[in-house]
Amino acid sequence: MSVGAPRGLASSGQKPIAEILHPLSAAEEPLSPGPDVTVTVGGDKEVGLTNGTPVDTSSPASASSLFNRLQLDDDLEADARDPYASTETRDLFVTVDDPKKHVSTMETYITYRVSSKTTRIEFDLPEYCVRRRYQDFDWLRIKLEDSQPTHLIPPLPEKFVMKGMVDRFSEEFVETRMKALDKFLKRVADHPVLSFNPHLNAFLSAKDLNKRQGLALLTKVGESVKHVAGGYKLRARPAEFCAMGEYLDTFTQKLGTIDRIAQRILKEQSEYLTELREYGTVYSSWAGSEEELQRPLEGVAVSVTTCCRALDEQCENMSQDFLPVLREYILYIESMKNVLRKRDQSQAEYEGRLEAAILRKQEDRTPMPVEVEKCQDKVECFNADLKADWERWQSNKRQDFKQLLTGMADKNINYYEKCQAAWESLITLLQDKQTEDKTSETN
């Protein structure tokens, strides 16, 4: 049995590889116009706020024109940052879609179609199409963490859901998870290092994954860090990485608060929607028993029904578009904190070995061991990779939240416009009814 055809996949917001600038040379985003910019209305009169700041009083032709204009501004800003960047420079494209439900005597699960196109010589064919389930994506992420400990690995959507709260085989849940898996894989495929990992190659091309090997094993880097740094306390984390940790703590609190409030709003809107539907039904039944008020009462019922549909769309947008992005970045923060902890462990290993080597050198004048130099190189590699991934993550975050908030504003505008139009049509109907009544009385 297959799940219903999903709607169009949402873009991950990830930049192509060619558009990712080096963290030391990344250009700042263009600044918005300052308060000295004036706007002329009607060709001869300028308008502004009370403090003298000019404003644009022209209204868009439609509710979506503002949204489209902002999207166009984003494209222009991207072109200004890198005029040569385009999707043509990318050499690996991946898509997750077409979820299907599988029922067997042992278990019931969902698989997703993973399609890829590439021109890389590491792949035997230019195109692949395989089916993967959630645990296969989880296998890939574990492999990436083990083999690339110095890099930030994008998060997966949570595996488990609260029992009785969400049906994990419902079409809505499956589609939300599919979008999250698609975003995860796109972020990995667009990463300049992770995209060349051999485990990703196997995930995209192999018919059957051998997931038994290496799942419970730590990398050599992780083993050495755990063994050497287990009883050593880090002296001091560098200031730039302290700033990262403080930012992540603050960001976690903000997102957590927004997520909790948004969940409450969604619950209240769902309860209000239930009451509103019942409210409209009352007017419909009332209209059947009141001949003189039939048209006005039916008009109220139609207006309420229109508002119900608009509110239903609003709830769906929040549950499928807004909340998943918040949850993804909460998980993203945990992944970033995990990389920071690994970096600290690597530094602790280096400091421990260095201190031991200095003591030995003072006693018998032995040269500095090669292991100390290797540990130092490891720390420097951690620092460089973490800084680059941090800049990439911040850039993606700005794009994702700009797109999220712009979309939220556009959908709210559409919602209130639909409700306003519904009630305005009722006023017109009532005015026409009043005119008819006066005409009949005159006659």
Solvent accessible surface area in square Angstrom, and as a share of the most:
residue,aa,sasa,rsa
1,M,186,0.83
2,S,69,0.45
3,V,24,0.14
4,G,37,0.36
5,A,94,0.73
6,P,42,0.26
7,R,131,0.48
8,G,67,0.64
9,L,55,0.27
10,A,55,0.43
11,S,75,0.48
12,S,5,0.03
13,G,14,0.13
14,Q,21,0.09
15,K,26,0.11
16,P,13,0.08
17,I,50,0.25
18,A,43,0.34
19,E,32,0.14
20,I,39,0.20
21,L,62,0.31
22,H,111,0.50
23,P,38,0.24
24,L,161,0.80
25,S,77,0.49
26,A,50,0.39
27,A,59,0.46
28,E,155,0.69
29,E,70,0.31
30,P,71,0.45
31,L,170,0.85
32,S,94,0.61
33,P,107,0.68
34,G,36,0.35
35,P,101,0.63
36,D,121,0.63
37,V,73,0.42
38,T,80,0.47
39,V,44,0.25
40,T,74,0.43
41,V,56,0.32
42,G,76,0.74
43,G,65,0.63
44,D,128,0.66
45,K,134,0.57
46,E,101,0.45
47,V,42,0.24
48,G,42,0.40
49,L,100,0.50
50,T,151,0.88
51,N,118,0.61
52,G,59,0.56
53,T,37,0.22
54,P,24,0.15
55,V,48,0.28
56,D,91,0.47
57,T,77,0.45
58,S,83,0.53
59,S,96,0.62
60,P,65,0.41
61,A,111,0.86
62,S,59,0.38
63,A,14,0.11
64,S,45,0.29
65,S,28,0.18
66,L,64,0.32
67,F,45,0.19
68,N,80,0.41
69,R,121,0.44
70,L,59,0.29
71,Q,78,0.35
72,L,100,0.50
73,D,56,0.29
74,D,51,0.27
75,D,82,0.42
76,L,104,0.52
77,E,40,0.18
78,A,31,0.24
79,D,79,0.41
80,A,78,0.60
81,R,62,0.23
82,D,27,0.14
83,P,95,0.60
84,Y,188,0.71
85,A,15,0.12
86,S,45,0.29
87,T,80,0.47
88,E,156,0.70
89,T,72,0.42
90,R,42,0.15
91,D,44,0.23
92,L,3,0.02
93,F,79,0.33
94,V,6,0.03
95,T,47,0.27
96,V,0,0.00
97,D,29,0.15
98,D,39,0.20
99,P,3,0.02
100,K,78,0.33
101,K,50,0.21
102,H,61,0.27
103,V,104,0.60
104,S,62,0.40
105,T,141,0.82
106,M,175,0.78
107,E,80,0.36
108,T,39,0.23
109,Y,54,0.21
110,I,17,0.08
111,T,12,0.07
112,Y,4,0.01
113,R,86,0.31
114,V,1,0.00
115,S,35,0.23
116,S,3,0.02
117,K,117,0.50
118,T,9,0.05
119,T,119,0.69
120,R,18,0.07
121,I,166,0.84
122,E,94,0.42
123,F,17,0.07
124,D,134,0.70
125,L,105,0.52
126,P,89,0.56
127,E,101,0.46
128,Y,31,0.12
129,C,86,0.52
130,V,16,0.09
131,R,77,0.28
132,R,7,0.03
133,R,51,0.19
134,Y,21,0.08
135,Q,76,0.34
136,D,12,0.06
137,F,0,0.00
138,D,52,0.27
139,W,12,0.04
140,L,0,0.00
141,R,33,0.12
142,I,55,0.28
143,K,24,0.10
144,L,0,0.00
145,E,41,0.18
146,D,33,0.17
147,S,50,0.32
148,Q,35,0.16
149,P,21,0.13
150,T,16,0.09
151,H,14,0.06
152,L,10,0.05
153,I,5,0.02
154,P,6,0.04
155,P,12,0.07
156,L,17,0.08
157,P,26,0.16
158,E,82,0.37
159,K,95,0.40
160,F,165,0.69
161,V,50,0.29
162,M,141,0.63
163,K,202,0.86
164,G,81,0.78
165,M,135,0.60
166,V,72,0.42
167,D,89,0.46
168,R,120,0.44
169,F,49,0.20
170,S,35,0.23
171,E,87,0.39
172,E,89,0.40
173,F,33,0.14
174,V,2,0.01
175,E,6,0.03
176,T,33,0.19
177,R,26,0.10
178,M,0,0.00
179,K,35,0.15
180,A,31,0.24
181,L,0,0.00
182,D,2,0.01
183,K,32,0.13
184,F,3,0.01
185,L,0,0.00
186,K,42,0.18
187,R,5,0.02
188,V,0,0.00
189,A,1,0.01
190,D,3,0.02
191,H,11,0.05
192,P,44,0.28
193,V,59,0.34
194,L,0,0.00
195,S,3,0.02
196,F,107,0.45
197,N,4,0.02
198,P,97,0.61
199,H,48,0.21
200,L,0,0.00
201,N,36,0.19
202,A,34,0.27
203,F,0,0.00
204,L,0,0.00
205,S,28,0.18
206,A,31,0.24
207,K,182,0.77
208,D,129,0.67
209,L,27,0.13
210,N,76,0.39
211,K,45,0.19
212,R,214,0.78
213,Q,124,0.55
214,G,19,0.19
215,L,74,0.37
216,A,103,0.80
217,L,125,0.62
218,L,102,0.51
219,T,32,0.19
220,K,176,0.74
221,V,47,0.27
222,G,27,0.26
223,E,91,0.41
224,S,32,0.21
225,V,6,0.03
226,K,143,0.60
227,H,159,0.71
228,V,39,0.22
229,A,12,0.09
230,G,64,0.61
231,G,85,0.82
232,Y,55,0.21
233,K,179,0.76
234,L,41,0.20
235,R,159,0.58
236,A,70,0.54
237,R,68,0.25
238,P,49,0.31
239,A,87,0.67
240,E,81,0.36
241,F,1,0.00
242,C,50,0.30
243,A,57,0.44
244,M,13,0.06
245,G,12,0.11
246,E,115,0.52
247,Y,79,0.30
248,L,0,0.00
249,D,71,0.37
250,T,62,0.36
251,F,25,0.11
252,T,37,0.21
253,Q,128,0.57
254,K,121,0.51
255,L,4,0.02
256,G,14,0.14
257,T,58,0.34
258,I,78,0.39
259,D,22,0.11
260,R,140,0.51
261,I,73,0.37
262,A,5,0.04
263,Q,88,0.39
264,R,133,0.49
265,I,71,0.36
266,L,31,0.15
267,K,133,0.56
268,E,108,0.49
269,Q,42,0.19
270,S,50,0.32
271,E,94,0.42
272,Y,116,0.44
273,L,12,0.06
274,T,85,0.50
275,E,108,0.49
276,L,20,0.10
277,R,121,0.44
278,E,110,0.49
279,Y,108,0.41
280,G,6,0.06
281,T,89,0.51
282,V,86,0.49
283,Y,40,0.15
284,S,60,0.39
285,S,80,0.51
286,W,109,0.38
287,A,4,0.03
288,G,72,0.69
289,S,90,0.58
290,E,64,0.29
291,E,148,0.66
292,E,131,0.59
293,L,79,0.39
294,Q,73,0.33
295,R,102,0.37
296,P,16,0.10
297,L,11,0.06
298,E,75,0.34
299,G,9,0.09
300,V,25,0.14
301,A,8,0.06
302,V,97,0.56
303,S,3,0.02
304,V,1,0.01
305,T,62,0.36
306,T,32,0.19
307,C,10,0.06
308,C,9,0.05
309,R,143,0.52
310,A,3,0.03
311,L,5,0.02
312,D,60,0.31
313,E,84,0.38
314,Q,17,0.08
315,C,13,0.07
316,E,68,0.31
317,N,42,0.21
318,M,30,0.13
319,S,29,0.19
320,Q,19,0.09
321,D,48,0.25
322,F,23,0.10
323,L,15,0.08
324,P,38,0.24
325,V,20,0.12
326,L,3,0.01
327,R,89,0.32
328,E,27,0.12
329,Y,0,0.00
330,I,23,0.11
331,L,34,0.17
332,Y,9,0.03
333,I,0,0.00
334,E,82,0.37
335,S,12,0.08
336,M,0,0.00
337,K,42,0.18
338,N,43,0.22
339,V,6,0.03
340,L,4,0.02
341,R,123,0.45
342,K,49,0.21
343,R,1,0.00
344,D,20,0.11
345,Q,88,0.39
346,S,1,0.00
347,Q,19,0.08
348,A,5,0.04
349,E,2,0.01
350,Y,42,0.16
351,E,19,0.08
352,G,15,0.15
353,R,71,0.26
354,L,47,0.23
355,E,72,0.32
356,A,41,0.32
357,A,3,0.02
358,I,74,0.37
359,L,99,0.49
360,R,110,0.40
361,K,99,0.42
362,Q,134,0.59
363,E,145,0.65
364,D,86,0.44
365,R,212,0.77
366,T,51,0.30
367,P,114,0.72
368,M,70,0.31
369,P,36,0.23
370,V,91,0.52
371,E,90,0.40
372,V,7,0.04
373,E,93,0.42
374,K,129,0.55
375,C,7,0.04
376,Q,74,0.33
377,D,87,0.45
378,K,43,0.18
379,V,15,0.09
380,E,97,0.43
381,C,65,0.39
382,F,2,0.01
383,N,32,0.16
384,A,61,0.48
385,D,27,0.14
386,L,0,0.00
387,K,74,0.31
388,A,25,0.19
389,D,4,0.02
390,W,29,0.10
391,E,73,0.33
392,R,30,0.11
393,W,6,0.02
394,Q,26,0.11
395,S,21,0.13
396,N,8,0.04
397,K,23,0.10
398,R,114,0.42
399,Q,52,0.23
400,D,11,0.05
401,F,32,0.13
402,K,82,0.35
403,Q,92,0.41
404,L,20,0.10
405,L,90,0.45
406,T,22,0.13
407,G,11,0.10
408,M,72,0.32
409,A,49,0.38
410,D,17,0.09
411,K,64,0.27
412,N,47,0.24
413,I,63,0.32
414,N,49,0.25
415,Y,33,0.13
416,Y,138,0.52
417,E,83,0.37
418,K,87,0.37
419,C,18,0.11
420,Q,106,0.47
421,A,58,0.45
422,A,9,0.07
423,W,98,0.34
424,E,87,0.39
425,S,65,0.42
426,L,15,0.08
427,I,95,0.48
428,T,74,0.43
429,L,47,0.23
430,L,76,0.38
431,Q,105,0.47
432,D,69,0.36
433,K,35,0.15
434,Q,101,0.45
435,T,85,0.49
436,E,83,0.37
437,D,59,0.30
438,K,121,0.51
439,T,73,0.43
440,S,74,0.47
441,E,141,0.63
442,T,119,0.69
443,N,150,0.77
